[in-house]
Amino acid sequence: MAWLILVLAGILEIVWAYTMKLSHGFTRLGPSAITLAAMIASFALLAHAMRTLPLGTAYTVWTGIGAVGAFTVGILFLNEPANLLRVLAAVLIVSGLVLMKVATPG
């Protein structure tokens, strides 16, 4: 269950990163409110997952999901570049996340 909660926390990290971009420096109310709500929920779920999972594992997976997710959202919705080196970097992050999961009991 901790892993599912952690994945949800990571998804919310993607949401707040994207809506923060849409908030234009917190000058737009709607995206700013979504950003703050998603941040609070993401942190709360991360804290809950850390009750069971080791700190290093939980934090690494949470930030990795957020990083790769934000990268993907940037490409799909914000017309950010998807060159070979950027994609390779994302693949390496995902590989690290898989290794972290395999190496962590529970």
Buried (B, 14 or more C-beta within 10 A) or exposed (E): EBBEBBBBBBBBBBBBBBBBBBBEEEEEEEBBEBBBBBBEBBBEBBEBBBEEBBEEBBBBBBBBBBBBBBBBBBBEEEEEEEEEEBEEBBEEBBEEBEEBBEEBEE
